[in-house]
Amino acid sequence: MKATAKLTWNALKLAWRTPIAFFFVMVFPLGFFFLYAGIFAHGQPHAVAALFGPVLTLMALTSGLFGNGATTVMMRERGMLRPYHLTPLTAQQWILSRMLSNYIVTLLVGAIMLVFARELYHMPLATSILNLWIVFTIGVLSIASLGMVIASVMNNMQEAQIVFQLLFIVFLFFSG
């Protein structure tokens, strides 16, 4: 468990240290939220509440499929996973650390969005914070797990991108 925690911490540091990663992990989702809340919802509290779920769904889909799955395929294709074979780290520990770091970042951005929605737009919350957190956690971890399963069976990045894009569109369509 100590190795998983250390690897998770390193992945989190890399996500915040790299400027392009910071932009697409933190700034872009928040900008997307403000675009939805300002333009499509016109700043109306009930309209912001109606669009808050789809924005969280979009964030969970992109982080789980592209942030987790596609990154894993790319790392395997470039040989970046080979050094881990020389360590006492198991594949399960590596996968768990990737999923945990992805979950922590997604949860942090989702929490910041929730604070902005409540404070700036006075969005009403139809459920408790605990219920929202439980559903969000199940959603993010299940999509991240699906991304890892797909990453494990795809031969290369081109195949993985097709499957990830197809699933992304299908899930986005069914999520509303």
C-alpha positions in Angstrom: 0.0 0.0 0.0 2.9 2.3 0.7 4.2 1.9 -2.9 0.8 2.6 -4.3 0.5 5.8 -2.2 4.0 7.0 -3.3 3.3 6.3 -6.9 -0.1 8.1 -6.6 1.6 11.1 -5.1 4.2 11.2 -7.9 1.5 11.0 -10.5 -0.3 13.9 -8.8 2.8 16.0 -8.7 3.4 15.4 -12.4 -0.2 16.4 -13.2 0.3 19.8 -11.4 3.9 20.4 -12.5 3.5 20.1 -16.2 1.9 23.3 -17.6 0.0 21.6 -20.5 -1.3 18.9 -18.1 -2.3 21.5 -15.6 -4.2 23.4 -18.3 -6.2 20.4 -19.5 -6.7 18.9 -16.1 -7.7 22.1 -14.2 -8.2 25.1 -16.3 -10.1 23.6 -19.3 -12.8 21.8 -17.3 -13.4 25.0 -15.2 -13.6 27.0 -18.4 -16.0 24.5 -19.9 -18.1 24.8 -16.7 -18.2 28.6 -17.0 -19.1 28.4 -20.7 -22.0 26.1 -19.9 -23.1 28.2 -16.9 -22.7 31.6 -18.5 -23.8 31.0 -22.1 -26.2 28.1 -22.1 -27.7 28.5 -18.6 -27.6 32.3 -18.7 -26.5 32.3 -15.0 -29.9 31.1 -13.9 -29.6 28.9 -10.8 -32.0 26.1 -11.9 -30.5 26.1 -15.4 -27.0 25.8 -13.9 -28.2 22.9 -11.8 -29.7 21.2 -14.9 -26.3 21.5 -16.7 -24.1 20.6 -13.8 -24.7 16.9 -14.1 -23.8 16.7 -17.8 -20.6 18.8 -17.1 -19.6 16.4 -14.4 -20.3 13.4 -16.7 -18.2 14.9 -19.5 -15.4 15.5 -17.0 -15.6 11.9 -15.7 -15.7 10.5 -19.3 -12.7 12.4 -20.5 -10.6 11.7 -17.4 -11.5 8.0 -17.3 -11.2 7.2 -21.0 -8.6 9.6 -22.3 -6.8 10.5 -19.1 -6.5 7.0 -17.8 -7.0 4.6 -20.7 -5.4 6.4 -23.6 -2.4 7.5 -21.5 -1.8 3.9 -20.4 -1.9 2.7 -24.0 0.5 5.4 -25.0 2.9 4.6 -22.1 2.9 0.9 -23.1 3.4 1.7 -26.8 6.4 4.0 -26.0 8.0 1.5 -23.6 7.4 3.7 -20.5 6.0 0.8 -18.5 9.1 -1.4 -18.9 11.1 0.2 -16.0 8.3 -0.8 -13.7 9.0 -4.5 -14.4 12.4 -4.0 -12.7 10.8 -2.8 -9.5 8.9 -4.9 -6.9 5.8 -3.0 -7.8 2.9 -5.2 -9.0 0.7 -4.4 -12.0 -2.3 -4.1 -9.6 -0.4 -1.4 -7.6 0.4 0.6 -10.7 -3.1 0.4 -12.0 -4.6 1.4 -8.6 -2.2 4.3 -8.3 -3.2 5.6 -11.8 -6.8 5.3 -10.9 -6.4 6.9 -7.5 -4.5 9.9 -8.9 -7.0 10.3 -11.7 -9.9 10.1 -9.1 -8.3 12.7 -6.8 -7.7 15.2 -9.6 -11.2 14.7 -11.0 -12.7 15.0 -7.5 -10.8 18.2 -6.8 -11.9 19.8 -10.0 -15.5 18.6 -9.5 -15.5 20.1 -6.0 -14.2 23.4 -7.2 -16.9 23.4 -9.9 -19.5 22.7 -7.1 -18.2 25.6 -5.0 -18.3 28.0 -8.0 -21.8 26.7 -8.9 -23.1 27.2 -5.4 -21.4 30.5 -4.7 -21.4 32.3 -8.0 -24.6 31.0 -9.5 -26.5 30.1 -6.3 -27.2 26.7 -7.8 -29.7 24.7 -5.7 -28.5 21.2 -4.8 -31.3 18.5 -5.2 -29.4 16.0 -3.1 -26.9 15.9 -0.2 -23.2 16.4 -0.8 -22.6 12.8 0.5 -25.0 11.3 -2.1 -23.4 13.4 -4.9 -20.0 12.3 -3.8 -21.0 8.6 -3.7 -22.5 8.7 -7.2 -19.6 10.8 -8.6 -17.1 8.3 -7.1 -18.8 5.3 -8.5 -19.0 7.0 -11.9 -15.4 8.1 -12.1 -14.0 4.9 -10.8 -16.1 2.7 -13.1 -15.3 4.8 -16.2 -11.6 4.7 -15.2 -11.8 0.9 -14.8 -13.4 0.6 -18.2 -10.6 2.7 -19.7 -8.0 0.5 -18.1 -9.7 -2.7 -19.3 -9.8 -1.3 -22.9 -6.2 -0.2 -22.6 -5.2 -3.7 -21.6 -6.7 -5.3 -24.7 -5.8 -2.7 -27.4 -2.8 -3.4 -29.5 -1.8 0.2 -30.3 -2.9 3.8 -29.9 -4.8 4.0 -33.1 -7.1 1.1 -32.2 -7.5 2.5 -28.7 -8.5 6.0 -29.9 -11.2 4.5 -32.1 -12.7 2.5 -29.2 -12.4 5.4 -26.7 -14.0 7.9 -29.1 -16.8 5.5 -29.9 -17.5 4.8 -26.2 -17.2 8.5 -25.4 -19.9 9.4 -28.0 -22.2 6.6 -26.9 -21.8 7.5 -23.2 -22.2 11.2 -23.9 -25.4 10.5 -25.9 -26.9 8.3 -23.2 -26.0 10.7 -20.4 -28.1 13.5 -21.8 
